[in-house]
Amino acid sequence: MLTMRKEQMDVFDRIAALEFQERLVEYVRKSFPAAFSELGAQRVREIVRFACEKAKEYELSSERGCRLYASMVFVLGAGFDKDPQFPWAGEILTDAASDDPNLRIDKLYDKTMDYSRQVAGDKGEKIESAMIRLCRADVDILPNFKDAPGLFSEPFENRILTLLGKIHPEKYAYLGEDRARKLIRSGIEAAKRYDISTERGVAGYIGLMYMLGSGFDTDLKFPWAAEILEDETIEDPRLRAERLCAKASALVRERLESKGAPRVERPKG
């Protein structure tokens, strides 16, 4: 009788894991071609591995579970399970009343697709419009926020609410004022980790959370964010915040122009 040593079984397991990973990478390439093109295959592999590890935390260990979880990482952001913008995600994933992980992931996927239709549009046209508004001078955040440490009182929150509604009205309507305020308060605390404390810097940080997901600072899809925020050579937190927003704006303009959209100039001031 043919027997297999543990070492041989380990080799087969590794091969199976690699094949599984490559199928997910191919799925991302077909389902999210723009993101795949920007990130490259190796970065997508890292994101796929991250998504699978996170999926396992919620007992989603099947290939289908990992694939759907990875989809939501690309749609909602890597930290979507704890993002105050999507409280339903964590509630569904940790629903003790549902013993079947497949039912949970199906419910979460349906909810995510409903969000995407309302906020992104059938072909992402609402996101593209939000990107244009973010870059154009008619949504110029600079005159509205001081380049000095802020008190972050209710007037500050109200100005941020106005800004978020101008940038992406469909998303603001989806979130509602209560969730938007929770995002703002979460953003104020998150920015403190990087010593960002000016009104202008915090406003920019919250804007990126709004557009990219609350965990954008550690999201593998946005490696430039972590590079800037953790750059020890940038001693002035105001400069760190400025570079972060400038990099995001530059990438948005490049993406829009690559799709043939009119050239978007950075706001003056």
C-alpha positions, 0 to 999 in steps of 0.5 A: 500500500502506498503511503505518503510521508508528512513532508510529501503531504506538506508539499501538496498542501503548499501547492494547493494553497498557491493554486488557490491564491492564484485563482483568487488573483485571477478573479481580482484581475477580471473583477477589478481590472483598474485596481489590478492594473494600478497595483500589479500582481504581486501587490494583489497577491498580498491583498488576497492573502490578507483577505483570506486571513481576515476571512478565517477570523470569521470562519470563512475558510472556503474558497468562495468565502475568501473570494467574496471577502476579497471582493469587499476589501476592494469595494469597501476597504481593507478595514471594512469590518470595523469601519464606522461607515459600515456598521452592518458589516461587523454585525453580519460577520459576528451574528451569533444567531447565524451558524452558517458562515455561507449565509453570513457572507451571502448576506454581507455580499448582498448588502455590499452590492446594494451599497455599491449601486447606491454610492458608486453607480452601475459603472462607477460613475458616481465615484468618478464624479466625486473624484472630480469634485474632490479635485476641482476648485469648487470644492476647495477645503483650504479656505474653510479650515485653519492651518493651526491646531483646532478645537474640533468642536461642533462647528468643525464637525458641521463644516466637515459634514458640509464638505463630505456632502459636497464631495460625494452627495450619494454617499452622504445620503447613504450614511446619514448625519449620525454615521457621518458624525461617527466617522468624523469623530473616529477620524479626529482620533485616528489622525492623532496617531500621526500627530495630525492636529490642525483643522486642515490636516484633520479635514484632509485625513477624514476626507480620505477615510470617507473616500478610501475607507477608514483603514486607508492608512494601513490598507495594502491598496494604498501603500503610499499612505503608510509610506507618508504617514510613517516617514520619520524624515517628515518631522512637521505633522502639518507637512505630513498631512499636506503630502498625504492629501497632495499624493491622493489628489495627484493619483486621482487626477492621473486616474481620471486623465488616463480614462480620458476625463478632462484635465483636473487642476489642483485648487489654488491656495 
